[in-house]
């Protein structure tokens, strides 16, 4: 599975301004009204990850969630990470409109 160079990743991230390239991963932070909202979103991300058999690093502190996508077995960022980035954004948009 081919990986993207840092320059290629940065060029693609122009279309995803909330996401950053950090430590060879695509990262974004999310904030919610409370812990339960954050946990509901995390549940959706977990289901996406299982469906794609591609699992992010996740941090949760009360109403804040941070997600990092990278393809460990490829040693970098692949198309799979961008696919999950987009699905994560869609889950967030859908989740936020239901609240």
N, C-alpha and C positions, 0 to 999 in steps of 0.2 A: 504494500500500500504506500504510494508516494506521499511524502510530506511536503508542506509548503515552507519556503524560506521565510525568514522574518519580514523581508521586504514584500513578499507576496501576501503575507497575512495582513500587514499594515495597509496595503492597497485595498484589500477586501473589507477591512474594518471601517473604511470610509462610509460604507453603507450601513454600518451598525455602530453608531456613535456612543452607545451606552457600554459597549464592550471594549476591553483592553487586552493587549498582549502582555502577559506577566508570567515570568518563569516558564516560558515555553507552553503556555496554556491561554485559552480564551476565557477571560474572567469578566464577571459582571456582578454587581451588588444590587439587591432588591430590598425595598422597605415596605412594611405592611402596617396595618393599624394595631395589630396585637399578635401574640404568639400563635393563636389558632389560625389566623389568616396565613401567617408564614408557613405553618405546618401543612395546611391544606395545599398550598402551592408546592411545597416539597413533595407531597404525595403525588401530585401530577408529574413532577419531574422524575420521580422514582419510576412511575409507570412508563414514561417515555424511555428512560434508560433501559429498563427491562425489555421493552419491545424491540429496541435496537441492539440489545446486548452490548451497550456502551455506557459506562458508568462514570459520572463526574466526581470530582472532589466537591464536597458540600460543607459549608460552615453555617451554623444557625445560632444566633444569639437573640433571644426573645423575638423581636419583630423584624430582625434583619437576617437576610440570607445572602450568602456569597457562593457562586457556582464557578467552577473552573473545568473546562473541557479540554482534554488533550488525549492523544492516542498513545498510550504508554508503549504498547507493543511495537509501534512504528517509530517511536522515539521523537515524536513531534506532532504538529497539527496537520490533520488530514481533512479531506472533504467530509468525513463522518462528523468531525467536530463542528464544522459550519452547519451541517444539517441539523445537529442537535441544538446549536445556538439558535437557529431559526425556530425550531419547535419549542424551545424554552421561552423565547419571546412571545410566541403565539399562546402558549399556556398562560403566561403572565397576563397578557392582554385579555384573554378569555376569563381568567380568574378575577381580575380586577373589575371587569364589567358586571360580574355576578354579585359583587359585594354591595 
